[in-house]
């Protein structure tokens, strides 16, 4: 009887040991930089500071500048909020993230490229200036490509924190290319 009890106890111990195996660690995906929320915050900051907002248009043959309202500023700035990135869950599901540290400039760059090549946003770059106490977004760059009828359109958009944004639009159709730049500045030192 003793010779039968020992193998049974050993089998029970092995069963218990096998059933208590830890589950494999699940990969925890870190949230992406909330690009849209950051830009919305920058847009809202102009509601509370009395500053002139200068818009410069630079085109193939026409250049002009004028001061604009906060409402017009927000309309122009909404180009930085395409649906693909406006919702953070959608942004994280539709884009792949990579990053690198540039030792020469001492900036951290986060690069977001679409997983699906049919999306109009082709790249989002976020430059971050790391400091001892906190990291600060320095600039955001986006490229958008799409077609409107027989015209292909490329927009290169750059946002400088607390300073300005620029949208360079290139329209190409039937052997003709038109380039238009709109620059919006709200930092008086950069007028």
Z-matrix of the N, CA and C atoms (Angstrom, degrees):
N
C 1 1.441
C 2 1.524 1 111.32
N 3 1.368 2 116.09 1 -40.10
C 4 1.450 3 119.22 2 179.26
C 5 1.508 4 110.91 3 -62.78
N 6 1.318 5 117.99 4 -36.08
C 7 1.463 6 120.39 5 -179.41
C 8 1.533 7 111.16 6 -68.33
N 9 1.303 8 118.73 7 -23.13
C 10 1.468 9 122.73 8 177.99
C 11 1.535 10 111.39 9 -83.06
N 12 1.340 11 119.27 10 -35.00
C 13 1.456 12 124.28 11 -176.86
C 14 1.531 13 110.36 12 -67.53
N 15 1.301 14 117.98 13 -42.80
C 16 1.469 15 120.63 14 -177.37
C 17 1.531 16 112.54 15 -61.46
N 18 1.354 17 120.23 16 -47.65
C 19 1.465 18 119.04 17 176.81
C 20 1.529 19 112.95 18 -63.26
N 21 1.325 20 118.10 19 -33.55
C 22 1.476 21 120.40 20 178.02
C 23 1.516 22 110.94 21 -67.00
N 24 1.345 23 116.08 22 -42.16
C 25 1.465 24 119.68 23 178.89
C 26 1.533 25 110.13 24 -65.23
N 27 1.310 26 116.23 25 -40.13
C 28 1.465 27 120.47 26 179.32
C 29 1.532 28 110.38 27 -63.47
N 30 1.310 29 117.61 28 -41.58
C 31 1.468 30 122.06 29 178.92
C 32 1.528 31 110.52 30 -64.79
N 33 1.345 32 117.11 31 -40.40
C 34 1.470 33 120.84 32 178.68
C 35 1.524 34 110.92 33 -65.17
N 36 1.327 35 116.48 34 -42.54
C 37 1.463 36 120.18 35 178.56
C 38 1.528 37 111.23 36 -62.64
N 39 1.311 38 116.64 37 -41.62
C 40 1.469 39 120.30 38 178.99
C 41 1.524 40 110.76 39 -64.82
N 42 1.331 41 116.86 40 -38.75
C 43 1.463 42 120.69 41 178.40
C 44 1.521 43 110.79 42 -63.44
N 45 1.326 44 116.15 43 -45.24
C 46 1.463 45 120.95 44 179.80
C 47 1.521 46 109.61 45 -64.65
N 48 1.310 47 117.70 46 -43.47
C 49 1.469 48 121.20 47 -179.09
C 50 1.522 49 111.05 48 -63.62
N 51 1.316 50 117.36 49 -40.47
C 52 1.470 51 120.24 50 -179.78
C 53 1.521 52 111.73 51 -69.74
N 54 1.322 53 117.62 52 -32.90
C 55 1.462 54 119.36 53 -178.15
C 56 1.523 55 112.44 54 -78.24
N 57 1.323 56 118.55 55 -14.74
C 58 1.461 57 121.79 56 -179.44
C 59 1.523 58 112.88 57 -98.94
N 60 1.297 59 117.63 58 19.09
C 61 1.465 60 120.68 59 178.17
C 62 1.526 61 108.89 60 -65.47
N 63 1.331 62 117.25 61 135.12
C 64 1.473 63 118.46 62 177.96
C 65 1.526 64 110.04 63 -66.54
N 66 1.329 65 113.95 64 145.68
C 67 1.458 66 118.68 65 177.39
C 68 1.519 67 108.93 66 -70.27
N 69 1.333 68 116.95 67 147.86
C 70 1.467 69 118.08 68 178.50
C 71 1.531 70 109.93 69 -61.20
N 72 1.309 71 115.46 70 143.10
C 73 1.467 72 120.41 71 -178.47
C 74 1.518 73 109.95 72 -62.72
N 75 1.314 74 115.20 73 133.21
C 76 1.457 75 120.24 74 177.15
C 77 1.514 76 108.78 75 -85.66
N 78 1.314 77 115.61 76 140.21
C 79 1.467 78 119.73 77 178.52
C 80 1.524 79 108.61 78 -72.60
N 81 1.314 80 115.80 79 124.28
C 82 1.462 81 120.91 80 179.14
C 83 1.515 82 107.64 81 -95.70
N 84 1.304 83 115.85 82 118.21
C 85 1.460 84 120.92 83 -178.91
C 86 1.528 85 108.90 84 -86.25
N 87 1.316 86 115.78 85 120.39
C 88 1.452 87 120.64 86 179.07
C 89 1.521 88 109.51 87 -70.36
N 90 1.323 89 117.19 88 141.73
C 91 1.476 90 118.67 89 178.61
C 92 1.525 91 110.73 90 -66.06
N 93 1.322 92 114.34 91 146.58
C 94 1.454 93 120.60 92 177.84
C 95 1.525 94 109.98 93 -73.68
N 96 1.307 95 115.57 94 164.18
C 97 1.456 96 120.17 95 174.72
C 98 1.534 97 107.16 96 -63.33
N 99 1.324 98 118.41 97 128.36
C 100 1.467 99 121.11 98 -176.83
C 101 1.537 100 110.95 99 -76.11
N 102 1.313 101 116.48 100 77.20
C 103 1.468 102 122.52 101 -174.70
C 104 1.522 103 111.38 102 -57.67
N 105 1.319 104 117.35 103 -50.48
C 106 1.473 105 120.54 104 -177.64
C 107 1.524 106 111.06 105 -62.84
N 108 1.317 107 117.54 106 -44.34
C 109 1.467 108 120.43 107 179.67
C 110 1.526 109 110.53 108 -62.47
N 111 1.320 110 116.79 109 -36.73
C 112 1.458 111 120.21 110 179.39
C 113 1.533 112 110.70 111 -65.11
N 114 1.323 113 116.18 112 -45.77
C 115 1.470 114 120.21 113 -179.44
C 116 1.530 115 110.38 114 -65.67
N 117 1.310 116 117.35 115 -40.36
C 118 1.473 117 120.49 116 177.14
C 119 1.527 118 109.66 117 -60.71
N 120 1.318 119 117.30 118 -41.14
C 121 1.465 120 121.03 119 176.94
C 122 1.516 121 112.22 120 -61.92
N 123 1.324 122 116.68 121 -42.03
C 124 1.463 123 120.85 122 177.11
C 125 1.536 124 110.27 123 -63.03
N 126 1.335 125 116.36 124 -41.51
C 127 1.462 126 120.50 125 179.47
C 128 1.531 127 110.26 126 -62.62
N 129 1.317 128 116.66 127 -43.12
C 130 1.470 129 121.08 128 -178.85
C 131 1.523 130 111.99 129 -66.99
N 132 1.325 131 116.73 130 -28.80
C 133 1.470 132 119.14 131 -178.16
C 134 1.528 133 111.26 132 -62.60
N 135 1.329 134 117.56 133 -25.77
C 136 1.458 135 119.89 134 179.51
C 137 1.525 136 112.89 135 -75.91
N 138 1.330 137 116.46 136 -13.12
C 139 1.468 138 119.51 137 175.99
C 140 1.524 139 111.13 138 -68.37
N 141 1.328 140 117.03 139 -26.57
C 142 1.454 141 120.07 140 -171.90
C 143 1.530 142 114.64 141 -107.64
N 144 1.321 143 117.77 142 -3.92
C 145 1.469 144 118.07 143 178.87
C 146 1.529 145 109.78 144 -117.45
N 147 1.313 146 116.54 145 129.12
C 148 1.465 147 119.83 146 -179.64
C 149 1.531 148 110.40 147 -81.34
N 150 1.310 149 115.23 148 94.49
C 151 1.460 150 119.79 149 -179.02
C 152 1.527 151 108.22 150 -139.30
N 153 1.318 152 115.96 151 147.41
C 154 1.456 153 119.94 152 175.93
C 155 1.518 154 109.86 153 -75.36
N 156 1.314 155 116.13 154 142.26
C 157 1.462 156 121.38 155 178.85
C 158 1.531 157 106.85 156 -112.47
N 159 1.316 158 115.86 157 115.76
C 160 1.466 159 121.91 158 -176.57
C 161 1.521 160 110.32 159 -98.30
N 162 1.334 161 115.39 160 129.39
C 163 1.464 162 120.90 161 175.72
C 164 1.515 163 108.18 162 -112.32
N 165 1.342 164 115.78 163 128.08
C 166 1.459 165 121.76 164 176.11
C 167 1.520 166 108.49 165 -115.91
N 168 1.327 167 115.87 166 129.49
C 169 1.462 168 121.74 167 173.51
C 170 1.513 169 108.57 168 -109.26
N 171 1.311 170 116.07 169 125.47
C 172 1.454 171 121.73 170 179.70
C 173 1.520 172 106.49 171 -125.05
N 174 1.324 173 117.51 172 118.12
C 175 1.454 174 120.96 173 -176.81
C 176 1.507 175 112.12 174 -128.13
N 177 1.331 176 115.60 175 -172.67
C 178 1.464 177 121.15 176 -179.69
C 179 1.521 178 111.95 177 -56.66
N 180 1.333 179 116.91 178 -40.27
C 181 1.462 180 118.97 179 -177.22
C 182 1.523 181 113.20 180 -136.54
N 183 1.331 182 117.42 181 2.79
C 184 1.460 183 119.62 182 -174.32
C 185 1.527 184 110.22 183 -134.94
N 186 1.323 185 115.75 184 128.94
C 187 1.458 186 121.90 185 175.06
C 188 1.522 187 107.99 186 -126.94
N 189 1.325 188 116.61 187 134.77
C 190 1.462 189 119.68 188 174.22
C 191 1.531 190 109.06 189 -154.44
N 192 1.314 191 114.86 190 164.87
C 193 1.459 192 119.80 191 177.20
C 194 1.519 193 109.11 192 -147.01
N 195 1.333 194 114.78 193 151.57
C 196 1.464 195 120.55 194 178.71
C 197 1.520 196 108.62 195 -161.46
N 198 1.317 197 115.33 196 158.48
C 199 1.452 198 119.81 197 174.09
C 200 1.524 199 108.24 198 -84.46
N 201 1.324 200 116.40 199 141.68
C 202 1.463 201 121.48 200 -175.81
C 203 1.529 202 110.13 201 -123.14
N 204 1.327 203 115.05 202 165.77
C 205 1.465 204 121.50 203 178.61
C 206 1.535 205 109.78 204 -81.14
N 207 1.312 206 115.34 205 164.56
C 208 1.460 207 121.21 206 176.36
C 209 1.529 208 109.89 207 -61.91
N 210 1.330 209 117.07 208 -35.86
C 211 1.465 210 120.79 209 179.35
C 212 1.528 211 110.85 210 -63.56
N 213 1.336 212 117.38 211 -44.10
C 214 1.465 213 119.99 212 177.99
C 215 1.523 214 110.50 213 -66.26
N 216 1.321 215 116.55 214 -38.51
C 217 1.463 216 121.10 215 175.57
C 218 1.527 217 110.05 216 -55.75
N 219 1.339 218 116.79 217 -48.45
C 220 1.464 219 120.97 218 -178.17
C 221 1.527 220 111.72 219 -64.77
N 222 1.317 221 116.74 220 -36.14
C 223 1.466 222 120.13 221 177.19
C 224 1.528 223 110.40 222 -63.29
N 225 1.323 224 116.92 223 -46.82
C 226 1.463 225 120.82 224 178.78
C 227 1.527 226 111.05 225 -65.62
N 228 1.330 227 116.99 226 -41.69
C 229 1.465 228 121.60 227 -178.11
C 230 1.521 229 112.50 228 -68.02
N 231 1.327 230 117.86 229 -20.75
C 232 1.467 231 120.51 230 -179.68
C 233 1.526 232 112.20 231 -63.92
N 234 1.333 233 118.13 232 -14.35
C 235 1.468 234 120.90 233 173.76
C 236 1.523 235 111.19 234 -60.37
N 237 1.334 236 117.04 235 -25.12
C 238 1.456 237 121.94 236 179.74
C 239 1.528 238 112.58 237 -83.35
N 240 1.335 239 116.62 238 4.09
C 241 1.463 240 121.00 239 -177.57
C 242 1.532 241 111.88 240 -123.17
N 243 1.338 242 118.06 241 55.60
C 244 1.462 243 118.94 242 177.91
C 245 1.531 244 110.36 243 -66.26
N 246 1.328 245 117.61 244 156.19
C 247 1.464 246 120.71 245 -176.69
C 248 1.531 247 113.33 246 -56.86
N 249 1.334 248 117.64 247 -30.74
C 250 1.461 249 120.59 248 -177.30
C 251 1.527 250 112.56 249 -62.21
N 252 1.332 251 117.85 250 -28.48
C 253 1.466 252 119.38 251 -178.28
C 254 1.521 253 113.03 252 -115.05
N 255 1.328 254 117.73 253 -9.96
C 256 1.471 255 120.07 254 -175.12
C 257 1.526 256 111.45 255 -63.16
N 258 1.315 257 117.33 256 -39.46
C 259 1.456 258 122.20 257 177.55
C 260 1.532 259 107.84 258 -94.46
N 261 1.333 260 117.80 259 121.84
C 262 1.463 261 120.53 260 -173.71
C 263 1.529 262 112.70 261 -63.31
N 264 1.336 263 118.74 262 -34.64
C 265 1.469 264 120.53 263 178.13
C 266 1.524 265 110.14 264 -66.58
N 267 1.324 266 116.86 265 -41.73
C 268 1.461 267 121.39 266 177.62
C 269 1.529 268 110.56 267 -63.67
N 270 1.323 269 115.70 268 -43.23
C 271 1.464 270 121.40 269 178.67
C 272 1.530 271 110.08 270 -57.70
N 273 1.321 272 116.73 271 -46.67
C 274 1.452 273 120.93 272 -177.43
C 275 1.530 274 111.69 273 -68.50
N 276 1.328 275 117.98 274 -32.00
C 277 1.461 276 121.16 275 -179.82
C 278 1.523 277 113.12 276 -80.55
N 279 1.328 278 117.31 277 -27.10
C 280 1.467 279 120.33 278 -173.78
C 281 1.524 280 114.52 279 -99.98
N 282 1.339 281 117.59 280 -7.92
C 283 1.464 282 120.57 281 -176.24
C 284 1.526 283 110.56 282 -128.82
N 285 1.328 284 115.36 283 147.36
C 286 1.466 285 122.13 284 174.24
C 287 1.522 286 107.82 285 -102.57
N 288 1.326 287 115.95 286 139.73
C 289 1.460 288 121.32 287 -176.43
C 290 1.524 289 110.48 288 -106.89
N 291 1.324 290 115.18 289 140.37
C 292 1.464 291 121.77 290 167.86
C 293 1.526 292 106.42 291 -138.97
N 294 1.308 293 116.37 292 163.02
C 295 1.461 294 118.97 293 -178.80
C 296 1.520 295 110.15 294 -151.84
N 297 1.322 296 114.69 295 158.96
C 298 1.458 297 120.51 296 175.44
C 299 1.522 298 109.01 297 -156.01
N 300 1.329 299 115.46 298 158.03
C 301 1.453 300 122.32 299 177.75
C 302 1.517 301 107.97 300 -109.87
N 303 1.329 302 116.15 301 124.51
C 304 1.464 303 121.72 302 178.40
C 305 1.526 304 107.96 303 -92.97
N 306 1.320 305 116.51 304 110.38
C 307 1.467 306 119.93 305 -176.68
C 308 1.519 307 112.14 306 -68.69
N 309 1.322 308 118.36 307 -27.10
C 310 1.469 309 120.91 308 -179.63
C 311 1.529 310 110.91 309 -69.10
N 312 1.331 311 117.34 310 -45.44
C 313 1.471 312 120.67 311 -178.63
C 314 1.519 313 112.60 312 -94.23
N 315 1.324 314 116.43 313 -15.42
C 316 1.460 315 123.75 314 -175.82
C 317 1.525 316 112.25 315 60.47
N 318 1.319 317 115.60 316 36.80
C 319 1.462 318 122.22 317 175.01
C 320 1.516 319 109.13 318 -112.72
N 321 1.320 320 115.17 319 146.28
C 322 1.448 321 122.76 320 172.49
C 323 1.524 322 106.62 321 -96.25
N 324 1.312 323 117.23 322 131.57
C 325 1.461 324 121.52 323 179.54
C 326 1.522 325 109.39 324 -116.13
N 327 1.327 326 115.13 325 127.25
C 328 1.457 327 121.52 326 174.10
C 329 1.525 328 106.68 327 -107.81
N 330 1.328 329 115.71 328 127.32
C 331 1.459 330 121.97 329 -176.99
C 332 1.523 331 108.24 330 -114.84
N 333 1.330 332 115.57 331 127.13
C 334 1.460 333 121.78 332 177.93
C 335 1.519 334 108.39 333 -117.48
N 336 1.342 335 115.42 334 120.69
C 337 1.466 336 120.97 335 177.95
C 338 1.518 337 108.57 336 -120.22
N 339 1.342 338 116.73 337 143.58
C 340 1.469 339 119.22 338 -177.18
C 341 1.525 340 111.63 339 -68.04
N 342 1.316 341 115.00 340 142.18
C 343 1.458 342 120.79 341 174.72
C 344 1.527 343 109.14 342 -74.74
N 345 1.320 344 116.30 343 -37.36
C 346 1.468 345 123.46 344 178.81
C 347 1.528 346 108.38 345 -98.45
N 348 1.317 347 117.31 346 116.93
C 349 1.474 348 121.37 347 -175.75
C 350 1.525 349 113.75 348 -68.77
N 351 1.331 350 118.19 349 -8.82
C 352 1.463 351 119.70 350 179.60
C 353 1.523 352 113.04 351 -83.20
N 354 1.333 353 117.35 352 -8.49
C 355 1.469 354 119.55 353 177.92
C 356 1.523 355 109.99 354 -66.99
N 357 1.315 356 117.16 355 147.32
C 358 1.465 357 120.50 356 -178.77
C 359 1.531 358 112.02 357 -73.38
N 360 1.331 359 118.35 358 -32.70
C 361 1.465 360 121.17 359 176.76
C 362 1.526 361 107.51 360 -76.52
N 363 1.318 362 116.87 361 122.52
C 364 1.472 363 121.68 362 -176.71
C 365 1.520 364 113.02 363 -100.17
N 366 1.316 365 117.26 364 -24.95
C 367 1.464 366 119.97 365 178.38
C 368 1.526 367 109.40 366 -163.16
N 369 1.323 368 115.24 367 146.43
C 370 1.468 369 122.71 368 172.14
C 371 1.526 370 105.58 369 -132.67
N 372 1.322 371 116.83 370 121.06
C 373 1.465 372 122.47 371 176.27
C 374 1.520 373 108.49 372 -113.30
N 375 1.321 374 115.89 373 133.55
C 376 1.459 375 120.97 374 177.08
C 377 1.525 376 107.39 375 -122.07
N 378 1.330 377 116.88 376 120.19
C 379 1.460 378 122.48 377 176.93
C 380 1.517 379 108.82 378 -96.74
N 381 1.320 380 115.46 379 128.88
C 382 1.454 381 120.91 380 -178.59
C 383 1.520 382 108.99 381 -123.26
N 384 1.319 383 114.78 382 133.79
C 385 1.452 384 121.84 383 176.73
C 386 1.527 385 107.86 384 -96.89
N 387 1.332 386 117.63 385 106.65
C 388 1.460 387 118.76 386 179.59
C 389 1.532 388 111.16 387 -77.16
N 390 1.325 389 116.13 388 139.35
C 391 1.459 390 121.30 389 176.76
C 392 1.525 391 108.63 390 -128.87
N 393 1.308 392 117.22 391 178.19
C 394 1.468 393 121.54 392 179.42
C 395 1.528 394 111.88 393 -65.36
N 396 1.327 395 117.18 394 -35.81
C 397 1.458 396 119.98 395 -174.11
C 398 1.522 397 114.28 396 -99.79
N 399 1.316 398 118.40 397 -36.38
C 400 1.462 399 120.51 398 -179.96
C 401 1.528 400 109.36 399 -158.25
N 402 1.319 401 115.35 400 162.98
C 403 1.463 402 120.87 401 177.00
C 404 1.519 403 108.05 402 -100.31
N 405 1.326 404 116.02 403 139.86
C 406 1.459 405 120.89 404 -175.64
C 407 1.523 406 110.30 405 -122.80
N 408 1.327 407 116.38 406 131.06
C 409 1.463 408 119.91 407 175.49
C 410 1.518 409 107.57 408 -69.30
N 411 1.310 410 115.65 409 124.95
C 412 1.463 411 121.46 410 -179.51
C 413 1.527 412 110.92 411 -94.15
N 414 1.349 413 116.10 412 -44.93
C 415 1.460 414 119.42 413 179.66
C 416 1.524 415 110.52 414 -157.15
N 417 1.331 416 114.02 415 161.00
C 418 1.461 417 122.35 416 177.66
C 419 1.520 418 106.90 417 -131.54
N 420 1.327 419 115.93 418 134.39
C 421 1.463 420 121.46 419 178.61
C 422 1.522 421 108.10 420 -125.90
N 423 1.338 422 116.49 421 136.27
C 424 1.467 423 121.86 422 177.71
C 425 1.516 424 109.55 423 -134.43
N 426 1.322 425 115.22 424 147.63
C 427 1.463 426 121.36 425 170.72
C 428 1.511 427 108.18 426 -123.42
N 429 1.323 428 114.04 427 133.45
C 430 1.460 429 121.61 428 -178.14
C 431 1.522 430 107.44 429 -127.30
N 432 1.336 431 117.45 430 132.34
C 433 1.470 432 121.84 431 178.30
C 434 1.525 433 108.47 432 -131.22
N 435 1.331 434 114.42 433 131.15
C 436 1.458 435 118.79 434 178.05
C 437 1.521 436 108.93 435 -159.48
N 438 1.317 437 116.14 436 173.17
C 439 1.463 438 121.31 437 179.61
C 440 1.518 439 109.31 438 -120.29
N 441 1.327 440 114.74 439 146.65
C 442 1.455 441 122.06 440 174.17
C 443 1.524 442 105.95 441 -131.95
N 444 1.317 443 115.72 442 102.91
C 445 1.467 444 119.58 443 -174.03
C 446 1.519 445 109.21 444 65.73
N 447 1.341 446 116.54 445 -127.23
C 448 1.465 447 120.30 446 178.97
C 449 1.531 448 112.31 447 -95.28
N 450 1.318 449 116.97 448 12.40
C 451 1.459 450 122.10 449 -178.48
C 452 1.527 451 110.20 450 -105.20
N 453 1.334 452 116.08 451 127.41
C 454 1.461 453 118.95 452 173.18
C 455 1.521 454 108.17 453 -94.64
N 456 1.312 455 115.17 454 138.12
C 457 1.463 456 121.33 455 -173.87
C 458 1.524 457 109.40 456 -125.02
N 459 1.315 458 115.62 457 130.64
C 460 1.461 459 122.39 458 174.46
C 461 1.520 460 107.28 459 -121.81
N 462 1.321 461 116.11 460 127.82
C 463 1.460 462 120.93 461 175.81
C 464 1.519 463 108.61 462 -117.27
N 465 1.312 464 115.53 463 126.05
C 466 1.463 465 122.46 464 174.46
C 467 1.521 466 106.47 465 -110.24
N 468 1.333 467 115.25 466 115.18
C 469 1.464 468 120.40 467 -171.45
C 470 1.527 469 109.89 468 -119.71
N 471 1.308 470 115.41 469 131.92
C 472 1.452 471 121.13 470 -178.21
C 473 1.528 472 109.80 471 -130.44
N 474 1.326 473 116.68 472 131.93
C 475 1.461 474 123.02 473 -179.22
C 476 1.521 475 108.47 474 -120.04
N 477 1.319 476 117.85 475 122.01
C 478 1.468 477 123.12 476 175.76
C 479 1.518 478 107.89 477 -104.56
N 480 1.312 479 115.99 478 120.47
C 481 1.467 480 122.83 479 -175.99
C 482 1.523 481 111.88 480 -53.33
N 483 1.338 482 114.59 481 128.04
C 484 1.457 483 121.04 482 175.42
C 485 1.507 484 115.14 483 64.80
N 486 1.330 485 117.62 484 17.23
C 487 1.457 486 119.51 485 -172.99
C 488 1.524 487 113.80 486 -136.75
N 489 1.326 488 117.44 487 -64.42
C 490 1.467 489 119.91 488 -170.68
C 491 1.521 490 110.67 489 -165.84
N 492 1.323 491 114.49 490 169.70
C 493 1.460 492 120.27 491 166.30
C 494 1.508 493 108.77 492 -141.04
N 495 1.329 494 114.22 493 157.91
C 496 1.458 495 121.20 494 -177.92
C 497 1.518 496 108.87 495 -137.33
N 498 1.328 497 115.46 496 138.44
C 499 1.468 498 121.07 497 175.96
C 500 1.525 499 107.10 498 -127.18
N 501 1.319 500 115.97 499 115.85
C 502 1.464 501 121.31 500 176.21
C 503 1.522 502 106.77 501 -104.74
N 504 1.328 503 115.93 502 117.36
C 505 1.456 504 121.99 503 -177.83
C 506 1.520 505 109.37 504 -110.71
N 507 1.334 506 115.86 505 125.05
C 508 1.460 507 122.22 506 176.92
C 509 1.520 508 108.02 507 -114.05
N 510 1.339 509 116.25 508 119.65
C 511 1.459 510 121.77 509 178.46
C 512 1.516 511 108.16 510 -112.27
N 513 1.338 512 115.63 511 126.53
C 514 1.461 513 120.80 512 -179.10
C 515 1.520 514 109.85 513 -124.60
N 516 1.344 515 114.86 514 128.87
C 517 1.463 516 120.76 515 177.05
C 518 1.522 517 108.77 516 -158.76
N 519 1.308 518 116.61 517 135.79
C 520 1.472 519 123.29 518 172.53
C 521 1.536 520 112.56 519 45.37
N 522 1.324 521 117.20 520 59.53
C 523 1.470 522 123.21 521 176.92
C 524 1.524 523 113.94 522 60.92
N 525 1.309 524 117.17 523 21.70
C 526 1.452 525 120.47 524 178.22
C 527 1.531 526 108.75 525 -130.56
N 528 1.329 527 115.44 526 134.02
C 529 1.453 528 121.00 527 179.39
C 530 1.523 529 109.27 528 -125.59
N 531 1.308 530 115.15 529 131.71
C 532 1.457 531 121.92 530 178.92
C 533 1.524 532 108.09 531 -120.69
N 534 1.330 533 116.48 532 127.51
C 535 1.461 534 121.26 533 179.22
C 536 1.524 535 108.19 534 -116.29
N 537 1.313 536 115.98 535 129.27
C 538 1.466 537 122.50 536 -179.74
C 539 1.519 538 108.18 537 -132.06
N 540 1.323 539 117.15 538 131.21
C 541 1.455 540 121.13 539 175.55
C 542 1.525 541 109.32 540 -116.77
N 543 1.323 542 114.75 541 132.04
C 544 1.458 543 121.27 542 172.61
C 545 1.519 544 106.63 543 -116.94
N 546 1.313 545 114.96 544 123.25
C 547 1.460 546 119.96 545 177.98
C 548 1.517 547 107.81 546 -119.72
N 549 1.324 548 116.26 547 130.43
C 550 1.456 549 122.31 548 -179.51
C 551 1.528 550 107.43 549 -120.06
N 552 1.340 551 115.27 550 124.62
C 553 1.463 552 121.14 551 -174.41
C 554 1.529 553 109.11 552 -123.56
N 555 1.330 554 116.52 553 129.92
C 556 1.460 555 119.70 554 176.78
C 557 1.530 556 112.14 555 -121.86
N 558 1.325 557 117.13 556 1.38
C 559 1.470 558 120.67 557 174.41
C 560 1.539 559 107.54 558 -96.98
N 561 1.321 560 118.88 559 110.03
C 562 1.469 561 120.93 560 -175.52
C 563 1.533 562 113.93 561 -53.05
N 564 1.304 563 117.78 562 -29.80
C 565 1.471 564 120.14 563 179.73
C 566 1.527 565 112.13 564 -68.39
N 567 1.326 566 118.24 565 -13.89
C 568 1.470 567 121.85 566 -178.84
C 569 1.523 568 113.66 567 -105.80
N 570 1.341 569 118.14 568 3.02
C 571 1.464 570 119.78 569 179.98
C 572 1.511 571 108.82 570 -57.74
